[in-house]
Amino acid sequence: MGGQARQEADQRGPQPVNMFANWWKLAAAAAVGAALAAGQTLPLEPRHDSGSAVTGAFEGWFKNADGTFSLLLGYFNRNTNQELDIPIGPNNRIEPGGPDRGQPTHFLPGRNWGLFTVKVPADFGDNKITWTIVANGQTMVIPASLKVDYEISPFAEAAVGNSPPMLSFDEHGQTVQGPQGLTVDRTAKAGTPFPLTVWASDDAKLTTSSGAKPRNLSGPVVLTWSKYRGPGEVTFSKVKPDVEKIQRTDVQLAFTGKSTTTATFSQPGEYMLNVTANDYSGEGGGGFQCCWTTAKLKVTVQP
């Protein structure tokens, strides 16, 4: 550097660092690591309010007691403010055996973990299924198979013996635990708030590396309601309703609670609502595919 250039540089002093560029590099690297840990490679691109793609997410597979296998899937809506409704068909299909294999038609912004499973036979072998989603003119296709590296344990977390919450839509009715799901039928009226009551139980085990209780810890069970399918809008009085602790002598777990919210349907038709119960491990089990539970209400909405 010549004397004049050095003098000008000294007068300017230290130059500002492009922190956004550095942040984006770090964020991209973190996203790659998280995607690989989850067994699913998601495309990297900046997120926008609207106009971006929606991609399926293969969380992994697990073996069922009858010798069959279940492929666990969720999705990533890259839009921060755009919810999309994509009917089953050419723009939302799973093949072979589809196009309808139980996938959602309503897509909320962000990452939505392990919402449904596709069961495949014991002799599925090296075969695969594909989920195609076309959103905002962009086509995304993801495969799901029984590759060894994709095997997960969604019903037990080995480090502390944590297990997913148990859910029921009736106090002494059928319960579900883990991502296998439970579907119950209900009838409602359009424009009238419809009560949604859930009973939840959990072992309340912490999955932190030290076992210490984190600050600002939520309750042992956090419920999240969402529209899964349906022709109209669904408005929840509380998307994440409180889960109040109750006493039940027939449930031998550390925590048992009851939660109530309402859903209002804008128009008649066939709907499906999803409720996800997360324990202390958080959404997506902190990226380790355990421990959460999903259940669904199939609601016939009358005029």
C-alpha positions in Angstrom: 0.0 0.0 0.0 1.4 3.4 -1.0 1.8 6.2 1.5 -1.2 8.2 0.4 -3.5 5.1 0.4 -2.2 4.1 3.9 -2.8 7.7 5.2 -6.4 7.6 3.8 -7.0 4.2 5.4 -5.7 5.4 8.8 -8.0 8.4 8.6 -11.0 6.3 7.9 -10.2 4.0 10.8 -11.5 0.4 11.2 -14.1 -0.5 8.5 -17.5 -1.9 9.5 -17.9 -5.7 9.1 -20.9 -6.9 7.1 -22.5 -8.7 10.0 -25.5 -9.8 8.0 -23.3 -11.6 5.5 -21.5 -13.3 8.4 -24.8 -14.1 10.1 -26.3 -15.6 7.0 -23.2 -17.9 6.5 -23.5 -19.1 10.1 -27.3 -19.6 9.8 -26.9 -21.5 6.5 -24.2 -23.8 8.1 -26.5 -24.4 11.1 -29.4 -25.2 8.8 -27.4 -27.7 6.9 -26.3 -29.4 10.2 -29.9 -29.5 11.5 -31.2 -30.9 8.2 -28.5 -33.6 8.1 -29.2 -34.5 11.7 -32.8 -35.0 10.9 -32.0 -37.2 7.9 -33.6 -34.7 5.5 -31.8 -32.3 3.2 -33.9 -29.1 2.8 -33.1 -26.5 0.2 -31.3 -23.4 1.5 -32.6 -20.0 0.6 -33.7 -16.9 2.4 -37.3 -16.9 3.7 -39.9 -14.5 2.4 -43.3 -13.3 3.6 -44.9 -15.0 0.7 -44.2 -16.5 -2.8 -41.8 -19.2 -1.6 -41.9 -23.0 -1.9 -43.2 -25.6 0.5 -41.2 -28.8 0.8 -42.1 -32.1 2.5 -39.7 -33.3 5.2 -38.9 -37.0 5.8 -38.2 -37.3 9.5 -37.3 -41.0 9.3 -38.8 -44.5 9.6 -39.6 -47.0 12.4 -40.7 -50.6 12.5 -44.2 -51.5 13.7 -45.1 -54.5 15.9 -46.7 -56.3 13.0 -43.5 -56.2 10.9 -44.6 -53.4 8.7 -42.8 -50.0 8.7 -44.0 -46.4 9.1 -42.5 -43.4 7.3 -42.8 -40.3 9.3 -43.3 -37.0 7.4 -43.7 -33.3 8.1 -43.1 -30.2 6.0 -41.3 -26.8 5.8 -43.3 -23.8 4.5 -40.6 -21.3 3.6 -43.1 -18.4 3.8 -43.1 -16.5 7.1 -46.7 -15.1 6.6 -48.4 -17.1 3.9 -50.6 -20.1 4.7 -51.4 -22.2 1.8 -54.2 -24.6 0.9 -53.1 -27.2 -1.7 -55.8 -29.9 -2.4 -54.9 -33.5 -2.9 -54.1 -34.0 -6.6 -51.3 -33.0 -9.1 -50.0 -30.3 -6.8 -50.0 -32.4 -3.6 -49.5 -36.0 -4.1 -47.7 -39.0 -2.7 -46.8 -41.9 -5.0 -47.1 -44.8 -5.4 -50.4 -45.6 -3.8 -51.6 -42.1 -3.8 -52.2 -39.3 -4.5 -53.8 -39.3 -1.0 -51.7 -41.0 1.7 -52.9 -38.9 4.6 -50.8 -35.8 4.1 -52.0 -32.3 5.0 -53.7 -29.9 2.5 -53.2 -26.8 4.7 -49.7 -25.6 5.2 -48.7 -23.3 8.1 -45.6 -21.1 7.9 -42.4 -22.6 9.1 -41.2 -26.1 10.1 -44.0 -28.5 11.1 -42.5 -31.8 12.4 -43.8 -35.3 12.0 -47.5 -34.8 11.3 -48.4 -38.1 9.7 -47.1 -41.5 8.8 -47.3 -43.6 5.7 -47.3 -47.3 6.4 -45.4 -49.6 4.0 -45.3 -53.4 4.0 -42.7 -55.6 5.6 -41.2 -56.5 2.2 -40.8 -52.8 1.2 -37.1 -53.3 0.9 -35.2 -50.7 -1.3 -38.4 -49.1 -2.6 -39.3 -45.5 -1.9 -42.3 -43.1 -2.0 -42.1 -39.5 -3.2 -44.1 -36.5 -2.0 -44.6 -33.7 -4.5 -45.8 -30.3 -3.5 -46.3 -27.4 -5.9 -46.7 -24.1 -4.2 -46.4 -20.6 -5.7 -45.3 -22.1 -9.0 -42.4 -24.0 -7.4 -42.3 -27.8 -7.5 -40.6 -29.7 -4.6 -40.2 -33.5 -4.5 -38.8 -35.4 -1.6 -38.2 -39.2 -1.3 -38.8 -41.4 1.7 -37.3 -44.9 2.1 -36.0 -47.4 4.6 -32.4 -46.4 4.3 -30.5 -47.5 7.5 -29.3 -44.0 8.4 -33.0 -42.8 8.5 -34.1 -45.1 11.3 -35.5 -43.2 14.3 -36.9 -44.0 17.7 -40.0 -41.8 18.2 -41.4 -43.7 21.2 -38.3 -43.6 23.5 -35.4 -41.3 24.0 -32.5 -43.4 25.2 -30.5 -40.9 27.3 -33.1 -40.4 30.1 -35.8 -42.8 29.1 -38.2 -40.1 28.0 -41.4 -41.0 26.2 -44.0 -39.0 24.3 -47.1 -37.6 26.0 -50.3 -39.6 26.0 -53.4 -37.9 24.4 -57.1 -38.6 24.5 -60.3 -36.8 23.3 -62.3 -38.5 26.0 -61.3 -38.7 29.7 -61.5 -42.5 29.7 -61.5 -43.1 26.0 -58.8 -44.3 23.5 -55.4 -42.8 24.0 -52.5 -42.4 21.6 -48.8 -42.0 22.2 -46.2 -40.9 19.7 -46.6 -40.0 16.0 -48.8 -43.0 15.0 -51.8 -40.7 15.4 -55.4 -41.1 16.5 -58.5 -39.9 14.5 -61.9 -39.3 16.1 -65.1 -38.1 14.3 -67.0 -35.1 15.5 -69.9 -32.9 14.2 -70.0 -29.1 14.4 -72.0 -26.1 13.0 -70.5 -23.4 10.8 -70.0 -20.1 12.6 -70.5 -21.6 16.1 -67.5 -22.1 18.4 -67.0 -25.8 18.8 -65.3 -27.0 22.0 -62.1 -29.0 21.7 -61.1 -30.8 24.9 -58.0 -32.9 25.3 -56.6 -35.0 28.2 -52.9 -35.3 28.3 -50.4 -37.2 30.4 -46.6 -37.3 30.4 -43.6 -38.6 32.4 -42.3 -35.0 32.7 -38.7 -36.1 32.1 -36.2 -33.5 31.2 -33.9 -34.1 28.3 -31.2 -31.6 29.0 -27.6 -32.9 29.0 -27.2 -32.0 32.7 -30.7 -32.9 33.8 -31.1 -29.4 35.3 -34.3 -27.6 34.9 -33.9 -24.8 32.2 -35.0 -21.3 32.8 -38.5 -20.2 31.5 -39.5 -23.8 31.3 -43.0 -24.4 29.9 -45.3 -27.0 31.3 -44.7 -30.7 30.9 -47.1 -30.8 27.9 -47.6 -28.0 25.3 -50.5 -28.5 22.9 -50.7 -26.8 19.5 -53.9 -26.9 17.4 -54.0 -26.3 13.6 -56.1 -26.8 10.6 -55.0 -29.9 8.7 -57.6 -30.1 5.9 -60.8 -28.4 5.0 -62.5 -26.0 2.6 -62.8 -22.9 4.8 -61.0 -21.0 7.5 -60.7 -22.3 11.1 -60.3 -19.9 14.0 -59.1 -21.2 17.3 -59.8 -19.2 20.5 -56.4 -20.4 21.6 -53.9 -22.2 19.3 -51.8 -23.1 22.3 -54.4 -23.6 25.2 -53.3 -24.0 28.8 -53.0 -27.6 30.1 -54.3 -27.5 33.7 -53.1 -30.2 36.0 -55.7 -32.6 37.3 -55.7 -35.7 39.5 -56.4 -39.1 38.0 -55.9 -42.3 39.9 -56.0 -44.4 36.7 -53.0 -42.8 35.1 -49.6 -43.5 36.7 -47.5 -40.7 35.2 -45.9 -37.6 36.7 -48.2 -35.2 35.0 -51.9 -35.4 33.9 -53.8 -32.4 32.6 -56.9 -31.2 30.8 -57.1 -28.5 28.1 -60.0 -26.8 26.4 -60.2 -24.4 23.5 -62.7 -23.8 20.7 -62.6 -23.9 16.9 -64.9 -21.8 14.6 -65.5 -23.0 11.1 -66.2 -20.3 8.4 -68.2 -22.6 6.1 -69.7 -26.1 6.0 -67.7 -29.1 4.8 -65.4 -31.9 5.8 -62.4 -30.7 8.0 -59.6 -32.3 9.8 -57.8 -30.7 12.8 -54.5 -31.6 14.1 -53.3 -31.3 17.7 -49.6 -31.9 18.5 -48.4 -32.5 22.1 -44.8 -31.7 22.9 -43.1 -32.5 26.1 -39.9 -30.9 27.6 -37.9 -32.1 24.5 -39.6 -29.3 22.5 -40.8 -29.1 18.9 -39.3 -31.9 16.8 -37.8 -33.4 19.9 -35.0 -30.8 19.6 -34.1 -32.4 16.2 -33.9 -36.0 17.6 -37.4 -37.2 16.5 -38.6 -37.9 20.0 -40.8 -37.1 21.8 -44.1 -35.8 20.6 -47.7 -37.1 19.9 -50.2 -36.2 17.2 -53.9 -36.7 17.1 -56.6 -35.6 14.7 -60.3 -34.7 14.8 -62.3 -35.3 11.6 -65.1 -32.7 11.8 -68.2 -32.7 9.7 -69.3 -29.1 9.7 -73.0 -28.5 9.0 -74.7 -25.2 7.9 
